[in-house]
Amino acid sequence: MTTEELKNLNADKVVDARGTACPGPLLAAKKAIGEMSTGEVMQILSSDEGTKRDIPKWAQKKGHEYLGTVEESGYFIIYMKKG
């Protein structure tokens, strides 16, 4: 997806893990995914560089769909869909 398409997505769940170090953002995403239904979109906000690589790997491993990452000033917004 393009950056514009990602920014226009309506997230069903937002996980704000900015300011937490690895593995904080991933643990927060794992907890939140359990509260979601299949097909819903999660937005993970993180300032930890490792999250850009960890979330897509975890999503693929668990059967979720990594949609993309948008870089903002000082943090990242990662989008994924529950599989």
N, C-alpha and C positions, 0 to 999 in steps of 0.2 A: 504494500500500500504506500501511497505517497504521503509525505508529511501533511499535506493539506487534507487528505482523506482521513488520516489518523486524528487530526485535530477536530474534525467534524463528527467523529464517532461519539455516541452517547454511551458513556460507561455506566454499567449497572452497579459497579462497586469500585470505589477509589481507595487505594491503600497509600497513605502518606508516610513513607519510611525515610523521608529526608532527615539527615542528621544521625542516622544509625549506620554503624559499620557492618560489613559482612560478618556473619550471615543474617543480620537483622532484617533487611528487606525481603530476602528469600523466605525466611520464617514467617514474616507477616503475610506474604502472598500465599504461602501454604495454608495458613490458618483461614484466610479470607476465602480461598477457593472452595472450602468445605461448606460455606454458607451460600454458595451460588448454584444456580441451575445450569444444566447443559445449554450451551449456546450464548450464555451471557458474557459480556465483555468486562474485563478488569483493567483498570489503569493503575500502575504502580509508579509512584513518585519516589525517586531515590537520588541521593547525592553521592552514593558509593559507586565508583567506576566499575567494580567487579560485577555489579548487578546487571549491566548490559550484556554480559556473557552468561551469567548464572541463570537468569530467568528463562531465556530461550532454550537452554539445555534442559532445564527442569521441565519446561512446558512440553517439549518434544518427548522426553522420557515418560511423562505421565499421560500423554495422549491429548494434550491441550494444543491450541494453535497460537503460536507467536505471531502477532500482527505487525509489529514494528516498534521502533523507538524514535522519539522526538527529543532532540537536545535543546534544553532551555538554558538560561543563564544560571550556571551553578548546580543544575540538576538535570535528570533525565525523566522522561515519561515513557514508560514501557506499556504496550498494549498487548493483551492476550485474551483469547476466547476459550472458555471452558469446554473441554471435549466430552 
